[in-house]
Amino acid sequence: MPHAPWRVPGIALALALALAGCDADPPPAVDAGASVDAGPRADAGGPPAELDGFIEWHMAAGGIPGLAAAVVRPDGVAWVGTYGMADVEAGRPVDAHTLFVMASVSKTFAAVRAMQLVEDGALDLDAPIDDVLSMTVRHPEHPDVPITARMLLSHVAGLEDDFFLLADATYTEDPPMSLAEFTAAYAIEGGALYGSGNWGAPPGTAHSYCNAGFGVVGYVLEEAGGAPFDQQTDAALLEPLALDGAGWFLADVDAARLATPYGWNGRRFNPLPHNGFAFYPASSLRISVTGLARWAQMLLRRGELDGVRVLEEASVDELLRAQYPSLDASQALTFSGSRFGGRRYIGHSGSTFGGSTQLLLSDDLAYAIVLITNSDAYVRSRVAGLSEGSEAIRTILARIGDDEPML
């Protein structure tokens, strides 16, 4: 399978500086081609009062081609809204079954699978990962300090994202590199993707958000669970929970349902490729608002949905508990705390070229909000300082939270 990364030093450097410590993926693998006309701009007079018009107005203002959102409660989905275009060129609208790339919301699936293996006795979160791996993974400057799965899942293992190097693990197709190969290449001195910036603080001493670490997490889970990561999560999560055609790889999903990823240059939408990442548990899940709403409902119900229990309640509690409060009081096991419209949530955001996503659970687990787009809103805000898209999403989320009791 051909290796087709996009590795432009200027862009990679900008990303390394702008995205360090942020929830984001490396650059897209290739230039996506021609721009397409964007459609109507937002009315300068301000957004309509009713919810649908409010969302559509902010999408136009923020350069967001397509969006799907839902309010979920433990007993079911209270509201679903779908807006705009899944494919601008083809005129195909977003619907409740459109598949979007989740970017870093994908990490929550790795975390839940990890807790399943803990329940099965196959994984100890606090044991050295070397105990289950066929290679030794240690910080080169602190080889006597074991790295644990808990550290990796909480972003305190000492691993760092080097976006120059991660661009070489980014493809315009499903990744040909296995998680074991990625781990050996990135985390171990002498590897093909190894650089002096791949490791930072001593393990367990500092919080630093790291996408590459979830490539290692995936490999740990493969060794602990005795099967490829995608097969484990398909069998233990995606299929039992009936997540509406979700899948990790392009080969595994219905291409006709995929939303095209887009960038926005202030005037036009730019179609982008469907990237594949060698560290795919960090970023590559494709799912619909229907599937993501079911995922949120399972979490609200503390591990059970439609009579299928995938986690014990205590395991969900552990997922959502701050792990290293002296380092970062908001960081749980992959999940983290945030605020929208004055309300506190725990969940995860997702940020990549052509995808901006939110999974938010109210802190009392009374309801959840999910929002997914085929927009680069978060990346353009962090890289270029163009904040209209991220501000639009934040405003929409706050409004949905305000309306939640009535939906």
N, C-alpha and C positions, 0 to 999 in steps of 0.2 A: 504494500500500500504506500503510495507516495507521501512524502513528508512535505507539507505545504504551509510552513509558518510565515507570518508577516513579522519581520523584525527590522523596524526602522529605528535607529538609535535615538533620534530626536524625540520621537513619540514615546519610546520606551522610557527615556529619561524623564520626560514630563510626567508620565504615569508613576514612575518610581517616587518622584518627589511629591506628587499630588495625592497619591492613593495610599501611601505608607500608613498602615494602621487603620485603613478604611475597609469597608465591606465592598470589595470590587474585584473584578476579574482582569486579566491581562488584555492587551489590545486585540482587536479583531485580526484574523489571520491575513486577510487581503483587502485591498480596496474593493468596495462593493459595486462600483459602476455608477450609472447615471442617476441623477437626482430626479425626483418626480414632484409635480406641483402639489402643494400642501392642502389646498382647500380653504374654506372660509376662515378669516381671522375672528378673534373675539370682538364683540361689540364694545366700543370704547365706553358705552354708557354704563357698563357694569353687569355682573352676572344676574340672571333671573333668580327669583326667590325659590321656585320649586326645584327639587333635588336634581332631576334629570337635566334640566336646563343649566343649573349651576355647575354640574360636572362637565357638560359639553362646553360651556363657556370657558372653564379653566383648562380643559384639554386644548382648545384652540389657542388660548393665551400661552400655554406652556409647550406647544409643539409636540403634542402627544397624539399619535395617529389612532391607536386603539387602546381600550381599557375595559377590564372586567372587574367587578367588585362584589362582595357579599358580606352580609351580616349574619353571623352564625350564633346560635345558642345551643346549650346542651341537648335540647329536645328537637333541634332541627334548624334548617336554614330559614331565616326570617325574611331575607330579601336578597335578590340578585339583580345587578344592573350590568348591561353590556352596551358598549358605546364605540362608535368609530369603526375603523377599518383594520381587519387582520392583514389584508393585502391591499395596499392603496392602488397599485397598478391594475390589479384584476377587479377592483371594486367589491372585494369580498368582505362583508361585515364581520365584526366580532360577534360570536354567540357563546352560549354557556358551555360549549364543548370545544372551543378554540384552544389549542395547546400553545402555551407560552413557555419560554425558557425561564426557569426560576432563579437563575444566578445563585446567590449565596443562601437563599431559603432552602436550597438543596441540602445544605449542611444539617438541617434539622432531621432529615431522614437518616443520615449517618448516626446522629446522636441517639435516636430511638432504637436503631438496630444495635448500637453498642449496649444499650441498657437491656435489650433482649438477651444478648450474649452473657451479660452479667447475671441475669436471672437464671440462665441455663448453667451457670458455673463454668462457662468457657472463657470468660474474660474477667480479670481483676483490674479495676480502674487504677489501682494504686501500685500494681506490680510493674517492674520494668517491662517495657514493650519487647525488649530483647528476649524475654521468656517465651514469647510465642512466635517471634520472627526467625527467619533463616539467615538473617544478617544482623550485625550489631549497629544500632543507630544511637549515637551519642554526640553531644556537643563537642566539637574537636578541642575546644579550650577548657572543657570541664568534663573529661571522659569518666570521671569517678562519680558523676551525678546521674543516676538513672532517669530516663524520660518515661513518663507514664501516659496511659490513655487519658486520664483525667487532665493532665497538663495540656495535651494536644487539643482535647475537646473544649478547653477553657482558654486557649491561646496564651499559655504561659510556658510553653516548652522551650522557648529560646529560638525557634525557627522564625525566619523572616522571609517575606516575599521579595525576590529580586525580579522585577518585571522585565529586565533585559533577558534574563535566562528563561523565565516562564513563557516568554513569547516563542521560544523554541520548543515548547511543549504544548503549543496551541495550533490547531489544525482547522482546515475548512471541511472537515469530515469527521467521522468518529475516530477517536485517537487510536493509532496503531500500537502505542506504548502501554504496557500493563502497569498496574499500580506498583507491583514489585520493582519493575524496571524504572519507574519514575522515582521511587524512594531511593534506589541505589544511585541513580543519576544525580539527584538533587541534594540528598541529605548526607551523603557519605563522601568524604574527601577523595578526589580523583575521579568522581563521576562526571559524565558528559555535561551535566547541567549544574555542576558545583562551582560556587564562587565564594569569595571571602565574605560577601554580604548575606549569605544564606543563613548564617547563625548570628545571634545577637547576645542578649543578656543570658546569664546562667539560668538553666532550667529552674522554674518555680520562683523566680525573683521579679519578673516584670510581665505585664500584659502587653502583647503586641499582636494585633489581629493578623492572621496568616492563612491565606488560601492554600499554599503549598502543604501546610500541615495536615490538611484534610485528604491529600493524596496519601500521606503516611497513615492517617486514620483508616482509610479504606483498605490499605494493605494489611494493617493490624487486624481488621475485622475479617478479611479474607482468611488469614492464617488461623485466627481463633475460631471462625465459623466453618472452615473446611470447604469453602466454595467461593467463586468469584463474587465480589461485592454486589454487582448488579443482579446476579441470580439470587443471592440471599435476600435482598430487599424486595425483589419481585415476589418471591415465595412467601416472605414473612410479613410484608407490608402492602405493597401495591395491589396484589391480587386479593388477599383476605379483606382488605378495606374497600375494594372495588373503586379504585381511584380514577375511573373514567379514561382509560387508555394512556395513563402516564407511563413514561419510560425514560431511561437514561441516555439511550443512543438514538440517533436518527433512524437507524435500521430497525428500531423496535417500536416506532410510533407511526401513526397514519399521517403521511406527509400532506395529505389534503386538508388536514385540520390544523397544521402549523401556522402560527402567525409569523409573518415576515418581520425580522428585526429592522428597526430604523434609527438612523441618526437624524438630527435636525440642525440646519445651519442658520436658522432665523427666517428663512424664506421657503425652503424646500425640504422634503423628506428624502433621505438617502438610504436606499436599501442596503443592508449589511448581511454578511454571511451567517449561517448557523455554525458557530464555532464548536469544535470539540476540544476538550482539555484533557491532557494526560492525567491530571489530578481531579478527575471528573466528579467525585463525591462532593467537591467544594462548590459545584456550580452548574452542572449540566442537566438536571432533571427538567423534563418537559411535562407540564400538567395544565389542566383547564381550571377555570374558577370553580367548576363543579367538583373536581377532584380535590383542589386545595381546601374548599369549604368542608369536605368530608374529613380531611386531615385535621383541620382546626377543630371540628366537632369531636373527633376522637380525643384530642388533647384536653378539650373542655370537660369531657366525660372521664378524664383521668385514665385513659388507656383502653377504653372499650367503645365499640360502635356496632349497632345492629346485632348485638349478642356475640360479637367477636371481640375477645379481649386480646390485645397485642402487647400490653404492658400492665404490670401491677400498679395499683395506685401509688404505692410508695416509690416506685421507679419514676413516675411522672413528677412526683414531688421533688425527687433528687435532681431531675433534669432542670427544674425551674428554680432551684436554690442557688444563691450566690456561692461560688466555689472558693474563690480567693478574695474575700472582701477587702483585705488590706491592699490588694493590688488593683482591683476594679470591683467596686461594690455592685455594679449592674450586670456583671458577667456570670451567667449560670453555665450549665453544660451545653454549650453552643448557643442557647437562647440568651437574650440580653434585654435589659430594661430600656424603655424609651417613653417619651411623652408626646402626645398630639392633642392640641386643643385643651391643655390643662389636665388631661386624663393620663393615668399611668398604665402602661402596658408592658408585657413581656412577650418577646417574639423574636423575629429576625427580619432584616431587610435584605434585598437582593439588588445588586448593581452590576450591570455589564453593558457592553455595547449592544444596544437594541433590546434591553430589558431592564425594567425597574419594578421592584416587587416589594410588598409588605405583607407579613403575617403577624398580626397583633392579637394577643390574648389579654383581656382585661385582667388586672391584677387579682381580682376575686374569682376569675374563671367563670363569670356570669355570661360573657359574650365574647365573640372574636370578630375582627374585621380582616378580610383579605382583599388585597388589591394587586392586580397584575397588569402590566402594560408591555407593549412592544416598542418602547421608547428608551432612548439613551439618557433620559432626564438626569439621573443621578451622576453618571459619568461626565456629562458635559458641564455640570455644575462644579465638579471637583477638579476637572482638568483645565477647563477654559474659563471658569468663573461665570458661566451662563446659567443663572439660577432659576430662570422662569419655569422650567419643567419641574424641578424638585420643589419649588414653592407651590406650584399647582397641585402636585400630589399631596403635599403636606396640608394644604387648604382643603382639598377634597376629603382627606382622612378625618380632619377635624370636624368637618360638616357631617360626615357619616356618623361619627361618634356622637355629635349633638342630636342627630335624628334617630339614633339607635333605639331609644325607648318607643318610638312611634312606628318603627318599621316592622 
